[in-house]
Structure formats: C-alpha cells, structure tokens
C-alpha cells in the first residue's frame, strides 16, 4: 500500500492535491486529497480496523505518511534507508535520537520535521522506512524497525555522531 501512495504522490496526483497533502495535520486530516488517496491506495479490509478509535489512529498515521511523501515528492529511493539519508544530510544526532524515541503525536511531529529537513537538502530516502516507523505498532517489531534505522544512521562514516 505504501508503494501505491508513493507512486500516486510522485506521478499521478494533480498539484492541488499534492499541496493539500503537504498541509495535512494528523489531528485534522480532513481533506479531499487525503480521502481520495486513502480510497485508491489503502485496502480497508487489510489495512484498517472497521471503525472507532483504532481506525482514527491508523488514519492519522496514514495522514503523516502521506504528508511526508508529499513533502519528499520524487525523493524516494529504495537504496537509501532513512537512517543513512538523515546522516548523509547532516541531521543532528539529538534530533535523530528524539525521532527514534518518539511515540504518538510526538512521533508525528518528528517525522514531519525529518521529512522537511530531507526535502530541503534534496536527500533521497526510502519512504517505506518512514511508513514502517509509523505503522508498526507491535512493541518488539517497532523496536526492530528503530534499531535498523539507527544502524543506518550510525553506520555512515560521516554521520554527525560518529568520530572519524
């Protein structure tokens, strides 16, 4: 499903919808562009709970991902993990640690900050890593996702937190 969102944002949506997605807020994702993309790219039977607070929470997570994809339009690369991309772009270690420790609405804010930073540097990144950071809620799997991203960040020879 994330691939469909990325493809739609990169090459199928009109400029007005891209602008709407860039302005999305997780607490208020009510925009036609969001719901059109949800309807076309996200399989409700597989990806979404049937209703209630659980569905609202998943929709908020999708809103954050769609916003990040719109901000980073045409900067998706499966070859560059999120951690490596942030290190290569010079993202500070303090911000990086804050991103990995964040949960809930703070995670949403930190992802938005990271996406804007990467876009400002025209840094390619695997947007699927952002989706995994957002969508994986099982504690053990979420920890594994965060560790993988951290290995990418600290594995860079020029990462801000690594001495040469």
Contact map, one row per residue, 1 for C-alpha under 8 A:
11111000000000000000000000000000000000001110000000000000000000000000000000000000000000000000000000000000000000000000000000000000000000000000000000000000000000000000
11111100000000000000000000000000000000001000000000000000000000000000000000000000000000000000000000000000000000000000000000000001001000000000000000000000000000000000
11111110000000000000000000000000000000000000000000000000000000000000000000000000000000000000000000000000000000000000000000000001000000000000000000000000000000000000
11111111000000000000000000000000000000001000000000000000000000000000000000000000000000000000000000000000000000000000000000000000000000000000000000000000000000000000
11111111100000000000000000000000000010001000000000000000000000000100100000000000000000000000000000000000000000000000000000000000000000000000000000000000000000000000
01111111110000000000000000000000000000000000000000000000000000000000100000010000000000000000000000000000000000000000000000000010000000000000000000000000000000000000
00111111111100000000000000000000000000000000000000000000000000000000000000000000000000000000000000000000000000000000000000000000000000000000000000000000000000000000
00011111111110000000000000000000000010000000000000000000000000000000000000000000000000000000000000000000000000000000000000000000000000000000000000000000000000000000
00001111111110000100000000000000000000000000000000000000000000000000110010000000000000000000000000000000000000000000000000000000000000000000000000000000000000000000
00000111111110000000000000000000000000000000000000000000000000000000010011000000000000000000000000000000000000000000000000000000000000000000000000000000000000000000
00000011111110000000000000000000000000000000000000000000000000000000000000000000000000000000000000000000000000000000000000000000000000000000000000000000000000000000
00000011111111000000000000000000000000000000000000000000000000000000000000000000000000000000000000000000000000000000000000000000000000000000000000000000000000000000
00000001111111101100000000000000000000000000000000000000000000000000000000000000000000000000000000000000000000000000000000000000000000000000000000000000000000000000
00000000000111111100000000000000000000000000000000000000000000000000000000000000000000000000000000000000000000000000000000000000000000000000000000000000000000000000
00000000000011111110000000000000000000000000000000000000000000000000000000000000000000000000000000000000000000000000000000000000000000000000000000000000000000000000
00000000000001111111000000000000000000000000000000000000000000000000000000000000000000000000000000000000000000000000000000000000000000000000000000000000000000000000
00000000000011111111100000000001100000000000000000000000000000000000000000000000000000000000000000000000000000000000000000000000000000000000000000000000000000000000
00000000100011111111110000000000100000000000000000000000000000000000010000000000000000000000000000000000000000000000000000000000000000000000000000000000000000000000
00000000000000111111111000000000000000000000000000000000000000000000010000000000000000000000000000000000000000000000000000000000000000000000000000000000000000000000
00000000000000011111111100000010110000000000000000000000000000000000000000000000000000000000000000000000000000000000000000000000000000000000000000000000000000000000
00000000000000001111111100000010110000000000000000000000000000100110010000000000000000000000000000000000000000000000000000000000000000000000000000000000000000000000
00000000000000000111111100000000000000000000000000000000000000000111011000000000000000000000000000000000000000000000000000000000000000000000000000000000000000000000
00000000000000000011111110000000000000000000000000000000000000000010000000000000000000000000000000000000000000000000000000000000000000000000000000000000000000000000
00000000000000000001111111011110000000000000000000000000000000110010000000000000000000000000000000000000000000000000000000000000000000000000000000000000000000000000
00000000000000000000001111111000000000000000000000000000000000110000000000000000000000000000000000000000000000000000000000000000000000000000000000000000000000000000
00000000000000000000000111111000000000000000000000000000000110110000000000000000000000000000000000000000000100000000000000000000000000000000000000000000000000000000
00000000000000000000000011111000000000000000000000000000000100000000000000000000000000000000000000000000000000000000000000000000000000000000000000000000000000000000
00000000000000000000000111111100000000000000000000000000000000000000000000000000000000000000000000000000000000000000000000000000000000000000000000000000000000000000
00000000000000000000000111111110010000000000000000000000000100100000000000000000000000000000000000000000000000000000000000000000000000000000000000000000000000000000
00000000000000000000000100011111011000000000000000000000000000000000000000000000000000000000000000000000000000000000000000000000000000000000000000000000000000000000
00000000000000000001100100001111111000000000000000000000000000000000000000000000000000000000000000000000000000000000000000000000000000000000000000000000000000000000
00000000000000001000000000000111111100000000000000000000000000000000000000000000000000000000000000000000000000000000000000000000000000000000000000000000000000000000
00000000000000001101100000000011111110000000000000000000000000000000000000000000000000000000000000000000000000000000000000000000000000000000000000000000000000000000
00000000000000000001100000001111111111000000000000000000000000100100000000000000000000000000000000000000000000000000000000000000000000000000000000000000000000000000
00000000000000000000000000000111111111100000000000000000000000000000000000000000000000000000000000000000000000000000000000000000000000000000000000000000000000000000
00000000000000000000000000000001111111110000000000000000000000000000000000000000000000000000000000000000000000000000000000000000000000000000000000000000000000000000
00001001000000000000000000000000111111111100000000000000000000000000000000000000000000000000000000000000000000000000000000000000000000000000000000000000000000000000
00000000000000000000000000000000011111111100000000000000000000000000000000000000000000000000000000000000000000000000000000000000000000000000000000000000000000000000
00000000000000000000000000000000001111111110000000000000000000000000000000000000000000000000000000000000000000000000000000000000000000000000000000000000000000000000
00000000000000000000000000000000000111111110000000000000000000000000000000000000000000000000000000000000000000000000000000000000000000000000000000000000000000000000
11011000000000000000000000000000000011111110000000000000000000000000000000000000000000000000000000000000000000000000000000000000000000000000000000000000000000000000
10000000000000000000000000000000000011111111001000000000000000000000000000000000000000000000000000000000000000000000000000000000000000000000000000000000000000000000
10000000000000000000000000000000000000111111111100000000000000000000000000000000000000000000000000000000000000000000000000000000000000000000000000000000000000000000
00000000000000000000000000000000000000000111111111000000000000000000000000000000000000000000000000000000000000000000000000000000000000000000000000000000000000000000
00000000000000000000000000000000000000000011111111000000000000000000000000000000000000000000000000000000000000000000000000000000000000000000000000000000000000000000
00000000000000000000000000000000000000000011111100000000000000000000000000000000000000000000000000000000000000000000000000000000000000000000000000000000000000000000
00000000000000000000000000000000000000000111111110000000000000000000000000000000000000000000000000000000000000000000000000000000000000000000000000000000000000000000
00000000000000000000000000000000000000000011111111000010010000000000000000000000000000000000000000000000000000000000000000000000000000000000000000000000000000000000
00000000000000000000000000000000000000000001101111100110000000000000000000000000000000000000000000000000000000000000000000000000000000000000000000000000000000000000
00000000000000000000000000000000000000000001100111110010000000000000000000000000000000000000000000000000000000000000000000000000000000000000000000000000000000000000
00000000000000000000000000000000000000000000000011111111000000000000000000000000000000000000000000000000000000000000000000000000000000000000000000000000000000000000
00000000000000000000000000000000000000000000000001111111000000000000000000000000000000000000000000000000000000000000000000000000000000000000000000000000000000000000
00000000000000000000000000000000000000000000000000111111100000000000000000000000000000000000000000000000000000000000000000000000000000000000000000000000000000000000
00000000000000000000000000000000000000000000000010111111110000000000000000000000000000000000000000000000000000000000000000000000000000000000000000000000000000000000
00000000000000000000000000000000000000000000000111111111111000000000000000000000000000000000000000000000000000000000000000000000000000000000000000000000000000000000
00000000000000000000000000000000000000000000000000111111111100000000000000000000000000000000000000000000000000000000000000000000000000000000000000000000000000000000
00000000000000000000000000000000000000000000000000001111111110000000000000000000000000000000000000000000000000000000000000000000000000000000000000000000000000000000
00000000000000000000000000000000000000000000000100000111111111000000000000000000000000000000000000000000000000000000000000000000000000100000000000000000000000000000
00000000000000000000000000000000000000000000000000000011111111100000000000000000000000000000000000000000000000000000000000000000000000000000000000000000000000000000
00000000000000000000000001101000000000000000000000000001111111110000000000000000000000000000000000000000000000000000000000000000000000000000000000000000000000000000
00000000000000000000000001000000000000000000000000000000111111111000000000000000000000000000000000000000000100000000000000000000000001100000000000000000000000000000
00000000000000000000000000000000000000000000000000000000011111111100000000000000000000000000000000000000000000000000000000000000000000000000000000000000000000000000
00000000000000000000100111001000010000000000000000000000001111111110000000000000000000000000000000000000000000000000000000000000000000000000000000000000000000000000
00000000000000000000000111000000000000000000000000000000000111111111000000000000000000000000000000000000000100110000000000000000000000000000000000000000000000000000
00000000000000000000000000000000000000000000000000000000000011111111100000000000000000000000000000000000000000000000000000000000011001000000000000000000000000000000
00001000000000000000110000000000010000000000000000000000000001111111110000000000000000000000000000000000000000000000000000000000000000000000000000000000000000000000
00000000000000000000111100000000000000000000000000000000000000111111111000000000000000000000000000000000000000010000000000000000000000000000000000000000000000000000
00000000000000000000010000000000000000000000000000000000000000011111111100000000000000000000000000000000000000110011000000000000000000000000000000000000000000000000
00001100100000000000000000000000000000000000000000000000000000001111111110000000000000000000000000000000000000000000000000000010000000000000000000000000000000000000
00000000110000000110110000000000000000000000000000000000000000000111111110000000000000000000000000000000000000000000000000000000000000000000000000000000000000000000
00000000000000000000010000000000000000000000000000000000000000000011111110000000000000000000000000000000000000000011001000000000000000000000000000000000000000000000
00000000000000000000000000000000000000000000000000000000000000000001111111110000000000000000000000000000000000000011011000000000000000000000000000000000000000000000
00000000110000000000000000000000000000000000000000000000000000000000111111110000000000000000000000000000000000000000000000000000000000000000000000000000000000000000
00000000010000000000000000000000000000000000000000000000000000000000000111110000000000000000000000000000000000000000000000000000000000000000000000000000000000000000
00000000000000000000000000000000000000000000000000000000000000000000000111111000000000000000000000000000000000000000001001111000000000000000000000000000000000000000
00000100000000000000000000000000000000000000000000000000000000000000000111111100000000000000000000000000000000000000000000011110000000000000000000000000000000000000
00000000000000000000000000000000000000000000000000000000000000000000000000111111000000000000000000000000000000000000000000011110000000000000000000000000000000000000
00000000000000000000000000000000000000000000000000000000000000000000000000011111100000000000000000000000000000000000000000001111000000000000000000000000000000000000
00000000000000000000000000000000000000000000000000000000000000000000000000001111100000000000000000000000000000000000000000001100000000000000000000000000000000000000
00000000000000000000000000000000000000000000000000000000000000000000000000001111110110000000000000000000000000000000000000011100000000000000000000000000000000000000
00000000000000000000000000000000000000000000000000000000000000000000000000000111111110000000000000000000000000000000000000001100100000000000000000001001000000000000
00000000000000000000000000000000000000000000000000000000000000000000000000000001111111000000000000000000000000000000000000001110110000000000000000001001100000000000
00000000000000000000000000000000000000000000000000000000000000000000000000000000111111100000000000000000000000000000000000000000000000000000000000001111110000000000
00000000000000000000000000000000000000000000000000000000000000000000000000000001111111110000000000000000000000000000000000000000000000000000000000001001111100000000
00000000000000000000000000000000000000000000000000000000000000000000000000000001111111111000000000000000000000000000010000111000000000000000000000000000100000000000
00000000000000000000000000000000000000000000000000000000000000000000000000000000011111111110000100000000000000000100010000000000000000000000000000000000100000000000
00000000000000000000000000000000000000000000000000000000000000000000000000000000001111111111000000000000000000000000000000000000000000000000000000000000110101110000
00000000000000000000000000000000000000000000000000000000000000000000000000000000000111111110000000000000000000000000000000100000000000000000000000000000000101100000
00000000000000000000000000000000000000000000000000000000000000000000000000000000000011111110000000000000000000000000010010100000000000000000000000000000000000000000
00000000000000000000000000000000000000000000000000000000000000000000000000000000000001111111000000000000000000000000000000000000000000000000000000000000000000110000
00000000000000000000000000000000000000000000000000000000000000000000000000000000000001111111101100000000000000000000100000000000000000000000000000000000000000010000
00000000000000000000000000000000000000000000000000000000000000000000000000000000000000100111111100000000000000000000000000000000000000000000000000000000000000011000
00000000000000000000000000000000000000000000000000000000000000000000000000000000000000000011111110000000000000000000000000000000000000000000000000000000000000011000
00000000000000000000000000000000000000000000000000000000000000000000000000000000000000000001111111000000000000000000000000000000000000000000000000000000000000000000
00000000000000000000000000000000000000000000000000000000000000000000000000000000000000000011111111100000000000000000000000000000000000000000000000000000000000000000
00000000000000000000000000000000000000000000000000000000000000000000000000000000000001000011111111110000000000000000000000000000000000000000000000000000000000000000
00000000000000000000000000000000000000000000000000000000000000000000000000000000000000000000111111111000000000000000000000000000000000000000000000000000000000000000
00000000000000000000000000000000000000000000000000000000000000000000000000000000000000000000011111111100000001000000000000000000000000000000000000000000000000000000
00000000000000000000000000000000000000000000000000000000000000000000000000000000000000000000001111111100001001100000000000000000000000000000000000000000000000000000
00000000000000000000000000000000000000000000000000000000000000000000000000000000000000000000000111111100000000000000000000000000000000000000000001000100000000000000
00000000000000000000000000000000000000000000000000000000000000000000000000000000000000000000000011111110000000000000000000000000000000000000000000000000000000000000
00000000000000000000000000000000000000000000000000000000000000000000000000000000000000000000000001111111011001000000000000000000000000000000000000000000000000000000
00000000000000000000000000000000000000000000000000000000000000000000000000000000000000000000000000001111111100000000000000000000000000000000000000000000000000000000
00000000000000000000000000000000000000000000000000000000000000000000000000000000000000000000000000000111111100000000000000000000000000000000000000000000000000000000
00000000000000000000000000000000000000000000000000000000000000000000000000000000000000000000000000000011111110000000000000000000000000000000000000000000000000000000
00000000000000000000000000000000000000000000000000000000000000000000000000000000000000000000000000000111111111000000000000000000000000000000000000000000000000000000
00000000000000000000000000000000000000000000000000000000000000000000000000000000000000000000000000100111111111100000000000000000000001000000000000000000000000000000
00000000000000000000000001000000000000000000000000000000000010010000000000000000000000000000000000000011111111110000000000000000000001000000000000000000000000000000
00000000000000000000000000000000000000000000000000000000000000000000000000000000000000000000000000000000111111111000000000000000000000000000000000000000000000000000
00000000000000000000000000000000000000000000000000000000000000000000000000000000000000000000000001100100011111111100000000000000000000000000000000000000000000000000
00000000000000000000000000000000000000000000000000000000000000010001000000000000000000000000000000100000001111111110000000000000010000000000000000000000000000000000
00000000000000000000000000000000000000000000000000000000000000010011000000000000000000000000000000000000000111111111000000000000000000000000000000000000000000000000
00000000000000000000000000000000000000000000000000000000000000000000000000000000000000000000000000000000000011111111100000000000000000000000000000000000000000000000
00000000000000000000000000000000000000000000000000000000000000000000000000000000000001000000000000000000000001111111110000000000000000000000000000000000000000000000
00000000000000000000000000000000000000000000000000000000000000000001001100000000000000000000000000000000000000111111111000000000000000000000000000000000000000000000
00000000000000000000000000000000000000000000000000000000000000000001001100000000000000000000000000000000000000011111111100000000000000000000000000000000000000000000
00000000000000000000000000000000000000000000000000000000000000000000000000000000000000000010000000000000000000001111111110000000000000000000000000000000000000000000
00000000000000000000000000000000000000000000000000000000000000000000000100000000000011001000000000000000000000000111111111111000000000000000000000000000000000000000
00000000000000000000000000000000000000000000000000000000000000000000001100100000000000000000000000000000000000000011111111100000000000000000000000000000000000000000
00000000000000000000000000000000000000000000000000000000000000000000000000000000000000000000000000000000000000000001111111100000000000000000000000000000000000000000
00000000000000000000000000000000000000000000000000000000000000000000000000000000000000001000000000000000000000000000111111100000000000000000000000000000000000000000
00000000000000000000000000000000000000000000000000000000000000000000000000100000000000000000000000000000000000000000011111110000000000000000000000000000000000000000
00000000000000000000000000000000000000000000000000000000000000000000000000100000000010011000000000000000000000000000011111111000000000000000000000000000000000000000
00000000000000000000000000000000000000000000000000000000000000000000000000111001000010000000000000000000000000000000010001111100000000000000000000000000000000000000
00000000000000000000000000000000000000000000000000000000000000000000000000111111110010000000000000000000000000000000010000111110000000000000000000000000000000000000
00000000000000000000000000000000000000000000000000000000000000000000000000011111110000000000000000000000000000000000000000011111110000000000000000000000000000000000
00000100000000000000000000000000000000000000000000000000000000000000100000011100010000000000000000000000000000000000000000001111111000000000000000000000000000000000
01100000000000000000000000000000000000000000000000000000000000000000000000000100000000000000000000000000000000000000000000000111111100000000000000000000000000000000
00000000000000000000000000000000000000000000000000000000000000000000000000000000110000000000000000000000000000000000000000000111111110000000000000001000000000000000
00000000000000000000000000000000000000000000000000000000000000001000000000000000010000000000000000000000000000100000000000000111111111000000000000000000000000000000
01000000000000000000000000000000000000000000000000000000000000001000000000000000000000000000000000000000000000000000000000000011111111100000000000000000000000000000
00000000000000000000000000000000000000000000000000000000000000000000000000000000000000000000000000000000000000000000000000000001111111110000010010000000000000000000
00000000000000000000000000000000000000000000000000000000000000000000000000000000000000000000000000000000000000000000000000000000111111110000010011000000000000000000
00000000000000000000000000000000000000000000000000000000000010001000000000000000000000000000000000000000001100000000000000000000011111111000000000000000000000000000
00000000000000000000000000000000000000000000000000000000010010000000000000000000000000000000000000000000000000000000000000000000001111111000000000000000000000000000
00000000000000000000000000000000000000000000000000000000000000000000000000000000000000000000000000000000000000000000000000000000000111111100110000000000000000000000
00000000000000000000000000000000000000000000000000000000000000000000000000000000000000000000000000000000000000000000000000000000000001111110110000000000000000000000
00000000000000000000000000000000000000000000000000000000000000000000000000000000000000000000000000000000000000000000000000000000000000011111110000000000000000000000
00000000000000000000000000000000000000000000000000000000000000000000000000000000000000000000000000000000000000000000000000000000000000001111111000000000000000000000
00000000000000000000000000000000000000000000000000000000000000000000000000000000000000000000000000000000000000000000000000000000000000000111111100000000000000000000
00000000000000000000000000000000000000000000000000000000000000000000000000000000000000000000000000000000000000000000000000000000000000011111111110000000000000000000
00000000000000000000000000000000000000000000000000000000000000000000000000000000000000000000000000000000000000000000000000000000000110011111111111000000000000000000
00000000000000000000000000000000000000000000000000000000000000000000000000000000000000000000000000000000000000000000000000000000000000000011111111100000000000000000
00000000000000000000000000000000000000000000000000000000000000000000000000000000000000000000000000000000000000000000000000000000000000000001111111110000000000000000
00000000000000000000000000000000000000000000000000000000000000000000000000000000000000000000000000000000000000000000000000000000000110000000111111111000000000000000
00000000000000000000000000000000000000000000000000000000000000000000000000000000000000000000000000010000000000000000000000000000000010000000011111111100000000000000
00000000000000000000000000000000000000000000000000000000000000000000000000000000000000000000000000000000000000000000000000000000000000000000001111111110000000000000
00000000000000000000000000000000000000000000000000000000000000000000000000000000000000000000000000000000000000000000000000000000000000000000000111111111000000000000
00000000000000000000000000000000000000000000000000000000000000000000000000000000111100000000000000000000000000000000000000000000100000000000000011111111100000000000
00000000000000000000000000000000000000000000000000000000000000000000000000000000001000000000000000010000000000000000000000000000000000000000000001111111110000000000
00000000000000000000000000000000000000000000000000000000000000000000000000000000001000000000000000000000000000000000000000000000000000000000000000111111111000000000
00000000000000000000000000000000000000000000000000000000000000000000000000000000111100000000000000000000000000000000000000000000000000000000000000011111111100000000
00000000000000000000000000000000000000000000000000000000000000000000000000000000011111100000000000000000000000000000000000000000000000000000000000001111111100100000
00000000000000000000000000000000000000000000000000000000000000000000000000000000001100100000000000000000000000000000000000000000000000000000000000000111111110101100
00000000000000000000000000000000000000000000000000000000000000000000000000000000000100000000000000000000000000000000000000000000000000000000000000000011111110100000
00000000000000000000000000000000000000000000000000000000000000000000000000000000000100110000000000000000000000000000000000000000000000000000000000000001111111100100
00000000000000000000000000000000000000000000000000000000000000000000000000000000000000000000000000000000000000000000000000000000000000000000000000000000011111100101
00000000000000000000000000000000000000000000000000000000000000000000000000000000000000110000000000000000000000000000000000000000000000000000000000000000000111110101
00000000000000000000000000000000000000000000000000000000000000000000000000000000000000110100000000000000000000000000000000000000000000000000000000000000111111111100
00000000000000000000000000000000000000000000000000000000000000000000000000000000000000100111100000000000000000000000000000000000000000000000000000000000000001111100
00000000000000000000000000000000000000000000000000000000000000000000000000000000000000000001100000000000000000000000000000000000000000000000000000000000010000111110
00000000000000000000000000000000000000000000000000000000000000000000000000000000000000000000000000000000000000000000000000000000000000000000000000000000010111111111
00000000000000000000000000000000000000000000000000000000000000000000000000000000000000000000000000000000000000000000000000000000000000000000000000000000000000001111
00000000000000000000000000000000000000000000000000000000000000000000000000000000000000000000000000000000000000000000000000000000000000000000000000000000000011000111
